[in-house]
Amino acid sequence: MKIPRPLDGVEVRVLGALLEKEQTTPELYPLTVNSLIQACNQKTAREPAMELSEGAVHGALRQLLVDGFIQRTEGARATRWRQAVDLRWDLDPARKAVITLLLLRGPQTPGELRSRSERLHNFASIAELDDALLSLAASPEAMVRELPRGPGQKEIRWMHLLSGEAAEDRVTSAVRRYAADEGEEVAARIADLNRRVRELERIVALLWAAREVGNEAPSDDPTDAPSPRQD
């Protein structure tokens, strides 16, 4: 099945986290939004590290759901989310492990992929991992490709293609919309704070003015009267 559009960085992280947790902690899967946010923002096994907000994750989930990358299930207490990538591309455990690692950690060598895949799938050899990579690359809609060797690099690295050929992050309309909503809320709070500050400044100015007027008023104390002129 063809990839409908390039995914942005938030969507890639959300999808990768769902794939990973399905394989490593099936007893806790599908994930609630809170569990998914924690999975996305892990400090280990993530490149780059992220600090995604609830709004960003919700925005990514909405768009991924529309495009058929994920599914929603209604639990007794909360909505839960599961990945649907293996259904779209009929992934076996080996290929699912490879695409999970590439989504979560970016371009990697076969050696890195094998060493990092222990909790996802036990590759008996590099040859088995290479077969999984070649299968993903040769599918009607390629999901991975080789990267040219850079200066000083001895091994070939592989990247996923769910974000397209370019590696830079893209922001979808859904994420932009949610970010705009959050931005409007922040702007409204700032405007309210500015309004309160201006009101406080006005009150302080009135108090100072009243104090100055009071200091200039004639005193009723006779000792403050000027002494008669002595000729």
Secondary structure, DSSP 8 states (H G I E B T S, - for coil): ----S---HHHHHHHHHHHHHHHH-GGG-SB-HHHHHHHHT-SSS-SS-----HHHHHHHHHHHHHTTSEEEEE-SSSEEEEE-HHHHHT--HHHHHHHHHHHHH-SB-HHHHHHT-TTT---SSHHHHHHHHHHHHHSSS--EEEE---TT--S-EEEE-TT-S--S----HHHHHHHHHHHHHHHHHHHHHHHHHHHHHHHHHHHHHHHHHHHHS----GGGS------
